């Protein structure tokens, strides 16, 4: 029997460019970082869009739930996005 399992393709939010958007698939990291990201709204299925980047690319300005917030790239690397 050959069962084909479709793998979900995921990409880290830190690799997104200005204008790219996607949905949160998973959040990982240390407990304190994980809790902070979840409290800010980074939960499974939530749409996130990269609004702009600082001149050197860090931090990233994001839009989630209609709010603008800035996160460092290392924090964005903890957020796995569904690759559409």
Number of C-alpha atoms within 10 A of each C-alpha: 3 4 5 6 6 6 6 10 11 16 18 19 27 22 10 16 15 13 10 12 21 19 22 23 21 16 21 14 13 8 9 8 14 16 14 11 20 12 10 12 15 23 16 16 13 14 19 21 21 22 17 17 16 11 8 7 13 15 19 25 18 22 17 17 12 10 10 12 14 18 16 14 16 12 19 20 18 19 24 22 26 19 14 10
